[in-house]
Amino acid sequence: MDISVIIVNWNTKELLEKCLLSVYKTINFCDYEVIVVDNASSDGSVEMLTRKFPHVITIQNTTNRGFGAANNQAFAVMKGKYALLLNTDALLTDGAVNKLWLFAEARPRVAITCGQLLNADGSKQNSVAAFPTLLTLATNISLLEYLFPRKYPSKRYEHKEPLEVDSAIGACMLIRKRALDEVSGFDERYFFFFEETDLAYALRQKGWQVYHLPNAFIYHLQGQSISHDARSRIEFYRSRYQFLQKWYNRPRYLMLRAVIFLRLLFSFFLNITSVIVTAGLAGHRRKRARIYFQLLCMHIKNQL
């Protein structure tokens, strides 16, 4: 089989249905299977799959195992040469997966290919991510994207040719199964953030490549499959520190952690100033200030 489409779902029944419809509408050029791993949804997602998509292979978990562990469950049973990982809030366009697949087929050392993510209105989203380094953590990433567009490709530039990149945003990416097996899939210590960054880094260490195809378009209803409260931000920071601690030596890890804390402290004071200037009337500014305060407290207590 050519491709195993793998979707991890948690309480996003309507998004999941639309995502699956886009899969069946646009993938018609190869043999493929669809695997949905449900992380203990309580919104009727599994019942919807049984009723509307009986041919989908469904793995039903009794607890929310997170993104990496759920995908690893699908990797263990998949039959495809490639795994196409999709978020439930992603919608494929005609030809997108075909382009990713043909590109990978022609280049045996390419482990991951990803396309251009789009907002609902057709505007571009950032589709790739750089590995965290002293430069990326200490400097505004937008400035780096402006000064070095090939090293740090972003949505602000119109790239015409495929680009080799550090890592892909996990909303939609095609991964070679042989490469996955070489690094034993996702590191399950990550729950929701940094899994794809960690995977790409591990693959790069083994000599594999990651490519972005700017002419393969995927709509991404960004963030609708995750929450944006303090808990998600805390989980993001924990995952980022886990990545740094795993791949960098201790002196470098501690230095990067200090840089992150200083930037967080600066952002907190910047938001507090905004709250004061607006007399606390802007609710979104108060919310951001509370989140930064919680993150600072977690850092100070060394709980991150």
C-alpha positions as CSV (number, residue, x, y, z in Angstrom):
1,M,0.0,0.0,0.0
2,D,1.2,3.5,-0.8
3,I,-0.1,5.8,2.0
4,S,-1.6,5.3,5.4
5,V,-3.6,8.4,6.3
6,I,-3.4,8.8,10.1
7,I,-5.6,11.2,12.1
8,V,-5.5,11.6,15.9
9,N,-8.8,12.9,17.3
10,W,-9.9,14.2,20.6
11,N,-13.4,15.7,20.9
12,T,-13.5,17.3,17.4
13,K,-16.2,15.3,15.7
14,E,-17.3,17.9,13.2
15,L,-13.7,18.8,12.2
16,L,-12.9,15.1,11.9
17,E,-15.8,14.5,9.5
18,K,-14.8,17.4,7.3
19,C,-11.1,16.3,7.3
20,L,-12.1,12.8,6.3
21,L,-14.3,14.1,3.5
22,S,-11.4,16.1,2.1
23,V,-9.2,12.9,2.2
24,Y,-11.7,10.8,0.2
25,K,-12.3,13.7,-2.2
26,T,-8.7,14.5,-3.0
27,I,-6.7,11.3,-2.7
28,N,-7.5,9.2,-5.8
29,F,-4.1,8.5,-7.3
30,C,-2.8,5.7,-5.2
31,D,-3.7,2.9,-2.8
32,Y,-4.3,4.1,0.7
33,E,-5.9,3.3,4.0
34,V,-7.3,5.6,6.7
35,I,-6.6,5.1,10.4
36,V,-8.2,7.3,13.1
37,V,-6.8,7.1,16.7
38,D,-9.4,8.4,19.1
39,N,-8.1,9.6,22.4
40,A,-11.1,8.9,24.6
41,S,-13.5,11.4,23.0
42,S,-16.8,12.0,24.7
43,D,-18.5,13.9,21.8
44,G,-19.7,11.0,19.8
45,S,-16.7,10.9,17.4
46,V,-16.4,7.1,17.4
47,E,-20.1,6.7,16.8
48,M,-19.9,9.1,13.9
49,L,-17.0,7.1,12.4
50,T,-18.9,3.8,12.7
51,R,-22.0,5.3,11.1
52,K,-20.5,7.5,8.3
53,F,-17.0,6.0,7.6
54,P,-17.2,2.2,8.3
55,H,-14.1,1.5,6.2
56,V,-11.9,3.7,8.5
57,I,-9.6,1.7,10.8
58,T,-10.5,3.0,14.3
59,I,-8.2,2.7,17.3
60,Q,-10.2,3.7,20.4
61,N,-8.2,4.7,23.5
62,T,-9.7,4.8,27.0
63,T,-7.6,7.8,28.0
64,N,-6.1,10.7,26.1
65,R,-2.6,9.4,25.2
66,G,-1.5,12.5,23.5
67,F,-0.4,13.1,19.9
68,G,2.9,11.1,19.7
69,A,1.7,8.0,21.5
70,A,-1.5,7.9,19.5
71,N,0.4,8.1,16.2
72,N,2.8,5.4,17.3
73,Q,-0.3,3.1,17.8
74,A,-1.2,3.7,14.1
75,F,2.4,3.3,13.0
76,A,2.4,-0.2,14.5
77,V,-0.5,-1.4,12.3
78,M,-0.2,0.8,9.2
79,K,0.5,-0.9,5.8
80,G,1.6,2.1,3.8
81,K,5.0,3.0,2.6
82,Y,4.3,6.5,3.9
83,A,2.3,7.9,6.8
84,L,0.2,11.0,6.0
85,L,-0.3,12.7,9.4
86,L,-3.3,15.0,9.5
87,N,-4.8,17.2,12.2
88,T,-8.5,17.1,12.4
89,D,-8.6,20.8,11.6
90,A,-6.8,20.3,8.3
91,L,-8.5,20.1,4.9
92,L,-6.7,18.8,1.8
93,T,-6.9,20.5,-1.6
94,D,-6.8,18.8,-4.9
95,G,-3.3,17.5,-5.8
96,A,-1.7,18.4,-2.5
97,V,-0.9,14.9,-1.3
98,N,-0.1,13.8,-4.8
99,K,2.7,16.5,-5.0
100,L,4.1,15.5,-1.6
101,W,4.0,11.8,-2.5
102,L,5.7,12.2,-6.0
103,F,8.4,14.4,-4.5
104,A,9.2,11.9,-1.8
105,E,9.1,9.0,-4.3
106,A,11.7,10.7,-6.4
107,R,14.1,11.4,-3.5
108,P,14.9,8.3,-1.4
109,R,16.6,10.3,1.4
110,V,13.6,12.6,2.0
111,A,11.9,11.5,5.2
112,I,9.3,14.2,5.6
113,T,7.5,16.4,3.1
114,C,5.0,19.1,4.0
115,G,3.0,21.6,2.0
116,Q,1.8,25.2,2.4
117,L,-0.8,25.7,5.2
118,L,-3.5,28.2,4.5
119,N,-6.0,30.0,6.7
120,A,-9.7,29.7,5.8
121,D,-9.5,32.9,3.7
122,G,-6.6,31.5,1.7
123,S,-3.9,33.6,3.3
124,K,-0.7,31.7,4.2
125,Q,0.3,30.3,7.6
126,N,3.8,29.4,8.6
127,S,4.2,25.8,7.6
128,V,7.8,25.0,8.9
129,A,9.7,25.6,12.1
130,A,13.4,26.1,12.8
131,F,15.1,24.1,15.5
132,P,15.5,26.1,18.8
133,T,18.9,27.6,19.0
134,L,20.5,30.6,20.9
135,L,19.8,32.8,17.9
136,T,16.2,31.8,17.4
137,L,15.4,32.0,21.1
138,A,17.2,35.3,21.8
139,T,16.1,37.0,18.6
140,N,12.7,37.8,17.2
141,I,12.1,35.0,14.7
142,S,10.3,37.4,12.3
143,L,13.5,39.4,12.0
144,L,15.5,36.2,11.1
145,E,12.8,35.3,8.6
146,Y,13.2,38.7,7.0
147,L,17.0,38.8,7.0
148,F,17.6,35.1,6.0
149,P,14.5,34.0,4.0
150,R,16.1,30.7,2.7
151,K,17.4,29.7,6.1
152,Y,14.2,30.7,7.9
153,P,11.4,30.4,5.3
154,S,8.1,32.0,6.3
155,K,4.7,33.0,4.9
156,R,5.9,36.5,4.1
157,Y,7.8,35.3,1.0
158,E,6.6,33.7,-2.2
159,H,8.8,30.6,-2.5
160,K,8.6,28.8,-5.9
161,E,10.8,25.8,-5.4
162,P,10.9,23.1,-2.8
163,L,13.0,24.1,0.3
164,E,15.0,21.9,2.7
165,V,13.9,22.9,6.2
166,D,14.6,22.0,9.8
167,S,11.1,20.6,10.6
168,A,7.5,20.7,9.5
169,I,4.4,21.9,11.3
170,G,2.5,18.8,12.2
171,A,-0.9,19.7,10.8
172,C,-0.1,17.8,7.6
173,M,3.1,16.0,6.7
174,L,4.0,12.9,4.7
175,I,6.6,10.7,6.5
176,R,8.5,7.7,5.0
177,K,7.8,4.6,7.1
178,R,11.3,3.3,6.8
179,A,12.6,6.5,8.3
180,L,10.1,6.3,11.1
181,D,11.2,2.8,11.9
182,E,14.8,3.9,12.0
183,V,14.1,6.3,14.9
184,S,11.3,4.3,16.5
185,G,8.6,6.8,15.7
186,F,7.6,9.6,18.1
187,D,9.1,10.1,21.5
188,E,6.1,9.5,23.7
189,R,7.3,11.7,26.5
190,Y,6.0,14.7,24.6
191,F,2.2,15.0,25.0
192,F,1.1,17.5,22.4
193,F,3.9,20.0,21.5
194,F,7.3,19.5,19.9
195,E,6.7,15.9,18.8
196,E,7.3,16.8,15.1
197,T,10.3,19.0,15.9
198,D,11.9,16.2,18.0
199,L,11.1,13.6,15.2
200,A,12.7,15.8,12.5
201,Y,15.8,16.4,14.6
202,A,16.2,12.7,15.2
203,L,15.8,12.0,11.5
204,R,18.3,14.7,10.6
205,Q,20.8,13.1,13.0
206,K,20.4,9.9,10.9
207,G,21.0,11.7,7.6
208,W,17.4,12.1,6.5
209,Q,16.0,15.2,4.9
210,V,12.9,17.3,5.5
211,Y,11.4,19.4,2.6
212,H,8.7,22.0,2.3
213,L,6.7,22.1,-1.0
214,P,5.2,25.6,-1.4
215,N,2.8,24.6,-4.1
216,A,1.0,21.8,-2.1
217,F,-1.9,23.6,-0.3
218,I,-3.7,22.5,2.8
219,Y,-6.3,24.5,4.6
220,H,-5.6,24.6,8.4
221,L,-8.3,26.0,10.7
222,Q,-5.5,26.8,13.0
223,G,-5.8,26.0,16.6
224,Q,-9.4,24.7,16.5
225,S,-8.2,21.3,17.7
226,I,-6.4,22.6,20.7
227,S,-7.1,25.0,23.6
228,H,-5.2,28.3,24.1
229,D,-5.4,28.7,27.9
230,A,-2.5,28.7,30.4
231,R,-2.4,24.9,30.5
232,S,-1.6,24.6,26.8
233,R,1.1,27.3,27.2
234,I,2.6,25.5,30.2
235,E,2.6,22.2,28.2
236,F,4.4,24.0,25.3
237,Y,7.2,25.3,27.6
238,R,7.6,21.9,29.2
239,S,7.9,20.2,25.8
240,R,10.4,22.8,24.6
241,Y,12.6,22.3,27.7
242,Q,12.3,18.5,27.2
243,F,13.6,18.9,23.6
244,L,16.5,21.2,24.8
245,Q,17.5,18.8,27.6
246,K,17.3,15.8,25.3
247,W,19.4,17.1,22.5
248,Y,21.8,19.6,24.0
249,N,24.5,19.3,26.7
250,R,23.7,20.7,30.1
251,P,25.7,24.0,29.9
252,R,23.9,24.8,26.6
253,Y,20.6,23.7,28.0
254,L,20.9,26.0,31.1
255,M,22.0,28.9,28.9
256,L,19.0,28.5,26.6
257,R,16.7,28.1,29.5
258,A,18.0,31.4,31.0
259,V,17.4,33.1,27.6
260,I,13.8,31.8,27.5
261,F,13.1,33.0,31.1
262,L,14.5,36.5,30.3
263,R,12.3,36.8,27.3
264,L,9.3,35.6,29.2
265,L,10.0,38.2,32.0
266,F,10.2,40.9,29.4
267,S,6.9,39.8,27.8
268,F,5.3,39.8,31.2
269,F,6.3,43.4,32.0
270,L,5.3,44.5,28.5
271,N,1.8,43.1,29.0
272,I,1.5,44.5,32.5
273,T,2.4,47.9,31.1
274,S,-0.3,47.5,28.5
275,V,-2.9,46.6,31.1
276,I,-1.9,49.7,33.1
277,V,-2.0,52.0,30.1
278,T,-5.5,50.7,29.1
279,A,-6.7,50.8,32.7
280,G,-7.4,47.1,32.6
281,L,-10.2,47.6,30.2
282,A,-8.8,45.3,27.5
283,G,-9.8,41.8,28.5
284,H,-7.4,40.0,26.1
285,R,-4.4,42.0,27.6
286,R,-5.4,41.0,31.1
287,K,-5.7,37.4,30.0
288,R,-2.2,37.4,28.4
289,A,-0.7,39.0,31.5
290,R,-2.2,36.3,33.7
291,I,-0.8,33.6,31.5
292,Y,2.7,35.1,31.6
293,F,2.4,35.5,35.4
294,Q,1.5,31.8,35.7
295,L,4.4,30.8,33.5
296,L,6.8,32.9,35.5
297,C,5.6,31.4,38.7
298,M,6.1,27.9,37.3
299,H,9.6,28.8,36.2
300,I,10.5,30.3,39.6
301,K,9.2,27.2,41.4
302,N,11.2,25.1,38.9
303,Q,8.1,23.2,37.8
304,L,8.9,23.6,34.1
